[in-house]
Amino acid sequence: MSRIGRHPISVPAGVQVQIQGSNVSAKGPKGQLALTLVDEIGASLADGKISIKPNVDTRRGRKMWGMQRPLVDNLVARVRK
């Protein structure tokens, strides 16, 4: 289990996040950004938090889980500042 990947990402007030399949987009006061997740990773939005989980339990899936979570976190942070 990824230590970084298991932490949910909080969506601050003023930021709108949409998840459609493997596409994650965020819109806020500083603009709009989008990211396409790798096939091994899925994302879900619930209660103002984004959860990143691996779709498959493979070595690459676990590596991508730890990498994709910070990318989504940075995506949200860039549009709110």
N, C-alpha and C positions, 0 to 999 in steps of 0.2 A: 504494500500500500504506500502510495506517495504521501510523504509528510506535508508537502506543499499543496498538492492537488486536493486533499480532503477538506481543506478550509473553504467555506463558502465565501463568495464575493458580495459585499454589501453594495446595494445600489443607492447612492445618495439622492436626496431630494433635488428635483430639477433635472434629473437624468432619466431618459426613457430608454429601455432596453427591449429589443425584439429578438427572438430566437426562432428561426425558421429552418428546420433541418439542421444542417451543419453551419449555417450562416448566423453570426451574432453581430448585431448592429446596435450602436449606442448614439443617442442624440442628446446634446446638452447645450448650455450657454456658449461653449467654445466651438461648437460645430457638430459634425456627424462623422463617425468612423465605423468601419465594418471589418470583420475578420471571418475567414472561412476556416473552420476547424478541420483537422485531419480526419480521415474516415474512422479511425479507431476511437475517437473521442466524441462524446455527446454532451450537450448542455441543457439545463432546465432552469426555469425562473419560477420561484415560489416565495411568497411572503417578503418580497423586496431583496431577495438573495439569489445569486446565480450559483448553481452547483455544476461542477465539471466532473464527469465520470467516464471511465473507459467503457467502450462498448464490448470489447473483447479482452480476455485476460491473457495477453501475450507479453513478451518482454518489450516489444516496441510500443504496445498499448500503454504499459506502465511508464515508459520513458516519455511518451507524448503527453500523458496525463500531467506529469510534473512540469512540462514545458508550456502547454497550452493554457493552464490556469493563470500564470503570471501575464501572459499575453492578453487575456481577457480582462484581467485586473488593470493593466495599463491602458487598455482601450477605454474602460469606464473612467479612470482617473484623468485621462487627457481631455475628455469632453466636459468635465465639471470644473476644472480650474480656471 
